[in-house]
Amino acid sequence: MNDLALLLTPEGRALLDEVRDTAPADELAVATRLRRDHPAELVSAALGQARLRQRAAAKFGAADAGRMFFTPNGVEQSTRAGVAAHRAERFKHLGVASVADLCCGIGGDAIAFARAGIRVLAVDRDPVTAAVARANAEALGLGELVEVREADVTEVDTGGYDAVFVDPARRGGRGRIFDPEAYSPPLSWAIEAARRAPRAALKVAPGIPHEAVPADAEAEWISDGGDVKEAVVWFGTEPGLVRATLLPGPRTLLGKGLPDPEVRPVGRYLYEPDGAVIRAHLVAEVAEHLDGGLIDPTIAYVTADELRPTPYASAYEITDQLPFNVKRLKALLRERAVGTLTVKKRGSAVEPEELRRKVKPQGPNSATVFLTRVAGAPTMLIGAPATPPAATALP
């Protein structure tokens, strides 16, 4: 709290601007120089904040991160700006004009809600975190739309708000927490709070079991740039619906309740579904669009004979299918002068870096090898990315 108070002074803000681009290797020299004219505590706080802002740029963009304030946990646990904006737009589309943001952290989601024109009550019980959230709303010119309250979320009356958003803490002293009932607050409490509101969204880990999603809720898995970021349990939308959303875009695939695709021999093309599609158990929807099947009943690779466009899977043209054998792979790569080797695996215990060391790729060409199972047998599929023809993709 004292660090934040120092940084919010005119001297602190000026110092933050001065150390903005300090490289880690230069921190000691810069600190030594600045301590001649500024208190050591302020210099340390400014350099620490500059380091956090540099890390936060990947999530918030350089412009916002350069004006915001962060804590180490806040950088680590906050929602990526694009994901928060998507959620805010969904709330706005649902007619939400006010939201109680419970467990608001440093305010990443509150900022997105406010930018969508939604009035926000942002609540966090940690005094430093709440102060940082307040400072961030003010720094980005959103103070009139965001009220920050330091309180226990379980004691906050959310009755006057159109929606509730809960982002429970999913990290403890030993790292990530995988049991939803060990979240803080527990998922069961968040669900009951959500049911009392006209609309609600609960941010949860993407590994949440499908059976843990209440029957009266919708489940959405979100990826950003191909990386699965989170799952969201929605209330007040369409109970039982499952969706996968890919950002940027957004592109959203809705579940149809299809049975698992049939297993078939490897065709000319292999499709690797986006992680959000896999987490949402919507591989069957992609396979249906591609007129494809699975290479193995336990592996989420889709194979097909035609190349069709879809935003929900990456396509590869397969040239070789071989039983797993490092010597055969090494010989094939040498014969084709492959020096750039991309190794993907699903259903294989072999580590990509270990395989690269063993085959020692050399040459001007490139290839992709999939270490996987085909009809239960360890298999190597060799190919290259394929670009589908321009056409109407799966909506």
ROTIKE-136489 format. One record per atom (N, C-alpha, C): x, y, z. Coordinates in steps of 0.2 Angstrom, whole numbers, plus 2048, in hexadecimal, padded with zeros to 3 digits. Each point is the difference from the previous one (the first is absolute). Layout:
XYZ/...
***
This chain:
8047FA800/7FC806800/804806800/806800804/804806800/8048017FA/8027FB7FC/8038007FA/7FB8047FB/7F97FE800/7FC8037FB/7FF807802/7FF802806/7FF807802/8068047FE/8067FD800/8068047FE/8008017F9/7FE7FB7FC/8008007F9/7FA8057FD/7FB801804/7FB8057FE/801807801/806802803/802807801/8038027FA/8008077FF/8038037FA/8077FD7FF/804800806/8077FD7FF/8007F97FE/7FB7FC802/8007F97FE/7FE7FF7F9/7FB8047FE/7FE7FF7F9/8068037FB/803805802/8068027FC/8057FB7FF/8017FD806/8067FB800/7FE7F97FC/7F97FF801/7FE7FA7FB/8018017F9/7FF8077FE/8018017F9/8078007FE/804802805/8087FF7FF/8027F97FF/7FE7FC804/8027F9800/7FC7FB7FC/7FC8037FC/7FB7FC7FC/8037FA7FC/8068027FC/8037FB7FC/8067FD803/801800806/8067FD803/8017F97FF/8057FD7FD/8017F97FF/8037FD807/7FE7FA801/8027FD806/807800802/8048007FB/808800801/802807802/7FC8057FF/802807801/7FD802807/7FC7FC803/7FD802806/804803806/8067FC801/804802805/8038077FF/8038017FA/8038067FE/7FB806801/7FA7FF7FD/7FB805800/7FE801807/7FF7FB805/7FE801807/806804803/8067FF7FF/805803803/8008087FE/7FF8017FA/8008077FE/7FA804803/7FA7FD800/7FA803802/800801807/8037FC804/800801808/804806802/8038037FB/804806802/7FB806801/7FA7FF7FD/7FB806800/7F97FE802/7FF7F9801/7FA7FE802/8007FB806/7FB7FF804/8007FC806/8017F87FD/8047FD804/8027F97FD/7F97FC800/7FC801804/7F97FC800/7FC8017FA/8008077FE/7FD8027FA/8037FD7FA/8078007FF/8037FE7FB/7FF7F87FF/8007FD805/7FF7F8800/7F97FF7FE/7FB804802/7F97FF7FE/7FF8017F9/8038067FD/7FF8017F9/8037FB7FC/8067FE801/8037FB7FC/7FC7F9800/7FE7FE806/7FC7FA801/7F98017FC/7FD806800/7FA8017FC/8028007F8/8058037FF/8028007F8/8017F97FE/8037FB804/8017F97FE/7F97FD7FF/7FB801805/7FA7FD7FF/7FC8037FA/8018067FF/7FC8037FA/8037FD7F9/8067FF800/8037FC7FA/7FD7F97FF/8007FD806/7FD7F9800/7F88007FE/7FD805802/7F98017FF/7FE8027F9/8058037FC/7FE8027F9/7FD7FA7FC/8037FA801/7FD7FB7FC/7F97FE801/7FD802806/7F97FF802/7FC8067FE/803806802/7FB8067FF/8028057FB/8067FE7FC/8028057FB/804805803/8058027FC/805805803/7FD806802/7FB8037FD/7FD806801/7FD800807/7FC7FB801/7FC800807/8057FE805/8047FB7FF/8057FE805/805805802/8018057FC/805805802/7FD805804/7F9800801/7FC805805/7FE7FC806/7FF7FA800/7FD7FC805/8057FF806/7FD7FD805/8047FE806/7FF7F8801/8057FD802/8007F9801/8037FD806/7FE7FA802/8037FC805/8037FA7FD/8057FD803/8027F97FC/7FA7FB7FF/7FC7FF805/7FA7FC7FF/7FB8027FB/800807800/7FB8037FB/8027FF7F9/8068007FF/8027FF7F9/7FF7F97FE/8027FB805/7FF7F97FE/7F97FE800/7FB803804/7FA7FD800/7FA8047FC/8028067FE/7FB8047FD/7FE7FD7F9/7FA8027FE/7FE7FE7F9/8038047FB/8027FC7FA/8028037FA/7FB8057FE/8028067FD/7FC8067FF/7FB7FD7FA/8027FD7FB/7FB7FD7FB/7FB7FC802/8027FB805/7FB7FC803/7FB804804/802804804/7FC805804/7FB8047FC/8038027FA/7FB8047FC/7FB7FC7FD/8027FA7FE/7FB7FB7FD/7FA7FF805/8027FF806/7FB7FE805/7FB807802/804805800/7FC807801/7FB8017FA/8027FE7FA/7FB8017FA/7FB7FB801/8017FA802/7FA7FB801/7FB803805/803803806/7FB803805/7FC8067FD/8048047FC/7FC8067FD/7FB7FD7FB/8027FB7FC/7FB7FD7FB/7FA7FD804/8017FE806/7FA7FD804/7FC806804/8028067FE/7FC806803/802802807/8067FD802/803802807/802807800/7FE804805/802807801/804801806/8007FB805/804801806/8027F9802/8067FF803/8027F9802/804801806/7FF7FB805/8047FF806/8067FC7FE/806802800/8067FD7FE/8037FD807/7FF7FA802/8027FD806/8077FD7FF/805801805/8077FE7FF/8038037FA/800807800/8018047FA/8088007FF/8047FE805/8078017FF/8028077FE/8058017FB/8038067FF/7FB8047FB/7FA7FD7FE/7FB8047FC/8007FE7F9/8037FB7FE/8017FF7F8/7F97FF7FD/7FB7FC804/7FA7FF7FD/7FB806801/801804806/7FC806801/8028057FB/8068017FE/8028047FA/7FC7FF7FA/8007F97FE/7FD7FE7FA/7F8802801/7FD7FE805/7F9802801/7FF8077FF/804804804/7FF8077FF/8008037F9/8057FD7FC/8018027F9/7FA7FE7FC/7FD7FB802/7FA7FE7FC/7FA804803/801805804/7FA805802/7FC7FD806/8037FB804/7FD7FD805/802802807/7FC802804/801803807/8037FA804/805801804/8037FA803/801802808/7FE7FB804/8027FF807/8067FB800/806802801/8067FB801/8027FF807/8007FA802/8017FE807/8057FB801/805802804/8057FB802/802801808/8017FB803/801801807/807802802/8057FF7FB/807802802/8018077FF/802804805/8008077FF/8058037FB/8067FD7FF/8058027FB/7FD7FF7F9/7FD7FA7FF/7FD7FE7F9/7FA8057FF/7FC802805/7FA8047FF/8038077FE/805802803/8038077FF/8038007F9/8037FB7FE/8038007F9/7FA8007FB/7FB7FC801/7FA8007FC/7FD8077FF/800804806/7FD807800/8058047FC/8067FF801/8058057FC/8007FE7F9/7FF7FA7FE/8007FE7F9/7F98037FC/7FB800804/7FA8037FD/8018087FF/803803805/8018077FF/8058017FA/8067FC800/8058017FB/7FD8007F9/7FB7FC7FF/7FE7FF7F9/7F98047FF/7FF805805/7FA8047FF/7F97FD800/8007FB804/7FA7FC801/7FD800807/803805804/7FE800807/7F9802801/7FC8037FC/7F9802801/7FC7FA7FF/8027FB7FC/7FC7FA7FF/8027FA805/806800803/8027FB805/800802807/7FC7FD804/801801807/8047FA803/805801804/8047FB802/7FF7FF808/7FE7FA802/7FF7FF807/8047FB803/803802806/8047FA804/7FC7FD804/7FE7F97FF/7FB7FD804/8017F87FE/7FD7FC805/7FF7F97FF/7FA7FF7FB/8027FD7FA/7FA8007FB/7FA7FC802/8017FB805/7FA7FD803/7FC804804/802806802/7FC804804/7FD8067FC/8018007F9/7FE8067FC/7F97FF7FD/7FB804801/7FA8007FD/8008027F8/7FE7FB7FC/8018027F9/7F98007FD/7FB801804/7F98007FE/7FE8067FB/804806800/7FE8057FC/8048007F9/8037FA7FE/8048007FA/7FD7FB7FB/8018027FA/7FD7FC7FA/8037F9800/807800802/8047FA7FF/8057FF806/8027FA800/8067FF805/8057FC7FC/806802801/8067FD7FD/8057FE806/8027F9800/8047FE806/8067FD7FD/806802802/8067FD7FE/8047FD806/7FE7FA803/8037FE806/8087FF7FF/803801806/8077FF800/8017F87FF/8057FF7FB/8017F97FE/8087FE801/803804805/8077FF802/800800807/8047FC803/802800807/807800801/8027FF806/807800802/8047FB7FC/7FD7FB7FE/8047FA7FC/7FF8017F8/7FD8057FE/7FF8017F9/7F87FF7FE/7FF7FD7FA/7F98007FD/7FC7FB804/7FA802801/7FB7FC803/7FB7FD7FB/7FF7F9800/7FD7FD7FB/7F97FE803/7FF7FF806/7F97FF803/7FC806800/7FA8007FC/7FC806801/7FE802807/7FF7FB804/7FE802807/805803804/8067FF7FE/806804803/8018077FE/7FC8027FB/8018077FD/7FE804806/802807800/7FE805805/7FD8057FD/7F9801801/7FC7FB803/7FE7FA7FC/7FE7FB803/7FE7F97FD/7FC8017FA/8007FC7FB/7FC8007FA/7F8800802/7FF7FB805/7F9800802/7FD806803/804804804/7FD807802/7FF8047FA/8058007FB/7FF8057FA/7FA7FE7FC/7FF7F9800/7FA7FE7FC/7F9803803/8007FF807/7FA803803/7FF8077FF/806804801/8008077FE/7FD8027F9/8037FB7FC/7FE8017F9/7F87FF7FF/7FE7FB803/7F87FF7FF/7FC805803/803804804/7FB806803/8008067FC/8048007FB/8018067FB/7FC7FE7FA/7FE8057FC/7FC7FF7FA/8057FD7FB/806802800/8067FE7FB/8067FF804/8047FB7FE/8067FF804/8057FC7FC/807801801/8057FD7FD/8057FE806/8027FA800/8067FE804/8067FD7FC/805804802/8067FE7FC/8047FA804/8017FA7FD/8037FA803/8067FE7FB/8037FB803/8067FD7FD/7FE7FC7FA/8038017FA/7FE7FC7FA/7FF7F8801/8047FE805/8007F9801/7FA7FD804/7FB805802/7FA7FE804/7FD7FA7FC/7FE7FB804/7FC7FA7FE/7F98027FD/7FE7FE7FB/7F98017FD/7FB7FF805/8017FB804/7FB7FE805/7FF805805/805804801/800805805/7FC8067FE/7FE8017FA/7FC8057FD/7F97FF802/7FC805804/7F97FE801/7FC8007FA/7FB7FC801/7FB7FE7FA/7FD8077FE/7FF805804/7FC8067FF/8058057FD/8067FE7FE/8058057FE/8037FE7F9/8038057FD/8038007F9/8087FF802/8037FD7FC/8087FF801/8038037FA/805804800/8048037FB/8077FF801/8047FD7FB/807800801/8038057FB/805803802/8038067FC/8077FF7FF/8028017FA/8078007FE/8028067FD/806803801/8038067FD/8067FF7FC/8008017FA/8067FE7FC/8027F9800/7FB7FB801/8027F9800/8017FD807/801805805/8017FD807/7F9801804/7FF7FA803/7FA800804/801804806/7FB805802/801804805/7FC7FF806/7FA7FE7FF/7FB7FF805/7FA7FD7FE/7FC7FE805/7F97FE7FF/7FB805804/7FA8017FD/7FB804803/7FA7FD801/7FD800806/7F97FD801/7FB806800/7FC8007FC/7FB8057FF/7F97FE803/7FD805803/7F97FF802/7FC8057FD/7F97FF7FF/7FC8047FD/8018017F8/8037FB7FD/8017FF7F9/7FC7FA7FD/8037FB7FE/7FD7FA7FE/8027FA803/7FC7FD805/8037FB804/8017FA7FC/8067FD802/8027FA7FC/8048017FA/8008067FE/8048017FA/808800801/8047FD7FB/807800801/8038047FA/804804801/8038047FA/808800801/8038017FA/807801800/8018077FC/804805803/8018067FD/8078017FF/8028027FA/8078017FE/8018087FF/805802803/802807800/8078017FC/8028057FD/7FB8067FE/7FB7FD7FB/7FB804800/7FA7FF7FB/7FA804803/7FC7FD804/8007F9802/7FD7FC7FB/8027F9800/7FC7FB7FD/7FE7FB805/7F97FF800/7FD7FB805/7FD7FA7FD/8027FA802/7FD7FA7FE/7FB7FE805/7FA7FE7FE/7FB7FE805/7FF7F8800/7FF7FD806/7FF7F9800/7F97FE7FD/8007FA7FD/7FA7FD7FE/7FE7FA803/8057FE805/7FE7FA803/8027FA7FC/8048007FB/8027FB7FC/8037FA803/7FF7FA7FE/8047FA802/8088017FE/8047FC803/8078007FE/8017FE7F9/8048037FC/8017FE7F9/8037F9800/7FF7FD7FA/8027F97FF/8088007FF/8037FB801/8077FF7FF/8017FE7F9/8058037FC/8017FE7F9/8078007FE/8027FD7FB/8078007FE/8038077FF/806801801/8038077FE/7FF8027F9/7FD8067FF/7FF8027F9/8068057FE/7FF8047FB/8058047FD/801806805/7FB802804/801806804/7FE7FE808/804803804/7FF800807/7FE807803/7FB800804/7FE806803/801800808/804805802/801801807/7FB805803/7FB7FE804/7FB805802/803804805/7FD806801/803805805/7FE7FD806/805802805/7FF7FE807/7F9801803/7FD8067FF/7FA801802/7FA7FC7FE/8017FE7FA/7FB7FB7FD/8017F9803/8067FE801/8017FA804/7FE800807/801805804/7FE801807/7F8800800/7FD8037FB/7F9800800/7FD7FA7FD/8047FB7FE/7FD7F97FE/7FC8027F9/8038047FC/7FC8017FA/8047FE7FA/8047FB801/8047FD7FA/7FB7FD7FB/7FB7FD802/7FB7FD7FB/7FD8067FC/7FF806802/7FD8057FC/8058027FB/806800801/8058027FB/8017FA7FB/8007FA803/8007FA7FB/7FA8007FB/7FA801803/7FB8007FB/8008057FB/803806801/8018057FB/8057FE7FB/8057FC802/8067FE7FC/7FE7FA7FC/7FA7FC802/7FF7FA7FE/8067FB801/802801806/8067FC803/7FE7FB805/8057FD803/8007FB806/806801804/8007FC805/806800805/8057FB7FD/806801802/8057FB7FE/8017FB806/7FD801805/8007FC806/7FA802805/7FD7FB803/7FA802804/802805806/807800802/802804806/8048067FE/8018017F9/8048067FE/7FC8057FC/801806802/7FC8067FD/8038027FA/8027FC7FB/8028027FA/7FB7FE7FB/7FE8047FB/7FB7FE7FB/8037FF7F9/7FE7FB7FD/8037FF7F9/7FB8007FB/8028027FA/7FB8017FB/8038007F9/7FD7FE7FB/8038007F9/8008067FC/7FC805803/7FF8077FC/803805805/8028067FD/803805803/7FA806800/7FD801806/7FB805801/802805805/7FD8067FF/802805805/7FC800806/803801806/7FD800806/804804805/7FE805804/804804805/8017FC806/7FD7FA801/8007FC806/8057FB800/8047FF7FB/8067FB7FF/8058027FB/8067FE802/8068017FB/8007FA7FC/8018017F9/8017FB7FB/8077FE7FE/8017FA7FF/8077FD7FE/7FF7FB7FB/8048007FB/8007FB7FA/8057FB803/7FE7FA800/8047FA802/8037FC7FA/806800801/8047FC7FA/8027F9802/8017FF807/8037FA802/7FC7FD806/7FF7FA801/7FD7FD806/8057FA802/803800805/8057FB802/7FF7FE807/8027FA802/8007FE807/806804803/7FF801807/805804803/8067FD800/8058037FD/8077FD800/8058067FF/804802804/804806800/8057FF7FA/8037FA7FF/8057FF7FB/7FD8017F9/7FA7FE7FF/7FC8017FA/7FF8077FE/7FE804806/7FE8077FF/8068047FF/8067FE803/8068037FF/8028007F8/8007F97FE/8027FF7F9/7FB8047FB/7FA800801/7FB8047FC/801807800/802803805/801807801/8078027FC/8057FC801/8068017FD/7FF7FF7F8/7FC7FB7FE/7FF8007F9/7FD8067FD/7FB803804/7FD8067FD/803806802/806800803/803806802/7FC805805/7FD7FD805/7FC804804/804802806/800807801/804803805/7FC803805/7FA8027FE/7FB803805/7FA7FB801/8007FD806/7FB7FB802/7FC802805/7F98007FF/7FB802805/7FE7F9802/8007FF807/7FE7FA803/7FA801804/7FA7FD7FE/7FA800804/7FE7F9803/7FD800806/7FF7FA802/7F9800804/7FD7FA7FF/7FA7FF804/7FF7F8801/8007FE806/8007F9801/8077FD800/805803801/8077FE7FF/804802806/8047FC803/804802806/8078037FE/8018007F9/8078037FE/7FF807800/806803803/800808800/8038027FA/7FD8067FD/8028037FA/808801800/802804805/807802800/8057F9800/7FE7FB803/8047FA800/8007FD7F9/7FA8007FD/8007FD7F9/8058047FB/7FF807801/8058047FC/8077FF801/8027FF806/8077FE801/8027FA7FD/7FC7FB800/8017F97FD/8018007F9/7FB8047FC/8008007F9/8058057FD/801805804/8058057FD/7FF8037F9/7FA803800/7FE8037F9/8058057FD/8017FF7FA/8058047FC/7FD8017F9/8018067FD/7FE8027F9/7FB805800/7FF8027FA/7FC8067FE/7F87FF801/7FE7FA800/7F97FF800/7FD7FF807/7F9800800/7FC800806/7FB7FA800/7FE7FE806/7FB7FB800/7FD800807/7FA7FD801/7FD7FF806/7FF7F9801/8027FD806/7FE7F9802/7FC800806/7FA7FC7FF/7FC7FF806/8017F9803/802800806/8017FA804/7F97FF804/7FD7FA7FE/7F97FF802/7FF7F8800/7F97FF800/7FE7F97FF/7FB8007FB/8007FB7FC/7FC7FE7FB/7FD7F9801/7F9800801/7FD7FA802/8047FC805/802804805/8047FD806/8077FF7FF/8038017FA/8077FE7FF/804807800/806800804/8048067FF/8028017F9/7FF8067FE/8018027F9/8038077FF/8048017FA/8028067FE/7FD8027FA/7FD806800/7FD8037FA/8048067FE/8038007FA/8048057FD/7FC8047FB/801807800/7FC8047FC/802807800/7FC8057FE/801807800/7FA804801/800806802/7FA804800/7FD8017FA/7F97FF7FF/7FC8017FA/7FC806801/7FF8047FA/7FC806800/7FA7FE7FC/7FA800804/7FA7FE7FD/7FE8067FB/7FC7FE7FA/7FE8057FC/7FB805803/8008067FD/7FB805803/7F97FD7FF/7FC800805/7F97FE800/7FD802806/7F97FE800/7FD802806/8017FB806/803802805/8027FB805/7FA7FF805/8017FB804/7FB7FE806/7FF807804/7FA802800/7FE806804/8027FF807/
***
